[in-house]
Amino acid sequence: MAREVLKVANLEAWYGESHILHGVELTVREGEVVTLLGRNGAGRTTTLRAIMGLVGARTGSVLVDGVETVRLAPHRIARIGVGYCPEERGIFSALTTEENLLLPSRLKGAQAMPLEEIYVIFPHLLERAASPGTRLSGGEQQMLAVARILRTGARLLLLDEISEGLAPVIVQKLGDVIRTLRAKGFTVVLVEQNFRFAAPLADRFYVMESGRIVKQFEQSELSSQVGLLHEYLGV
């Protein structure tokens, strides 16, 4: 069995006085794609943000490659090799596509994905290499946001709602990208509202409700979980 890249235990998180996560527990093994499912407000995005230390306060344990990170600042967690792609993307609009890709610094000891390989995986970005961020479509911006974290050398990728609001052809392309990254040995944690996008991609699923993990199951069990998914997701 592959080693555990991420192990979250008894994770509690707050925004101000609002207690959002209640004892979240999950594990992600090297080379897996794991999806967090749940309705809006279930705590999925907060889980990713808590893993990165981007919440008001958190307690519990977050092991990344065996290193306890729950008391580390977000920039130090990123330097361990965690790449976070937030829903808002954060593209630098005044920079070109290629300048956005050249901007991230490489993690110490990590091998950043070269631009040539980025452009093979994301041919749209090669076509738009000289275009400023303000000229990119939503789908192109999403591809750039994912590609940019690959330039750091991070091997654990936290991707938040990357399919949201995008045309079906772009969503299909992003699915192909995730399959390619898994084949290259990357580990991916997806937060997705679009179940039909996430379902064929994930090796394992965690279902969240009210800041808690209420169910986990493997890809092989997916067909037997239809009733539960109707109950928690309305799919």
Buried (B, 14 or more C-beta within 10 A) or exposed (E): EEEBBBBBBEBBBBEEEEEBBBEBBBBBBBBBBBBBBBBEEBBBBBBBBBBBBBBEEBBBEBBBBEEEBBEBEBEEBBBBBBBBBBBEBBBBEEBBBBBBBEEBEEBEEBEBBEBEEBBEBBEBBBEBBEBBBEEBEEBBBBBBBBBBBBBBBBBBBBBBBBBBEBEEEBBEBBBEBBEEBBEEEBBBBBBBBBBEBBBEBBBBBBBBBEBBBBBBBEBEEBEEBEEBBEBBBEE
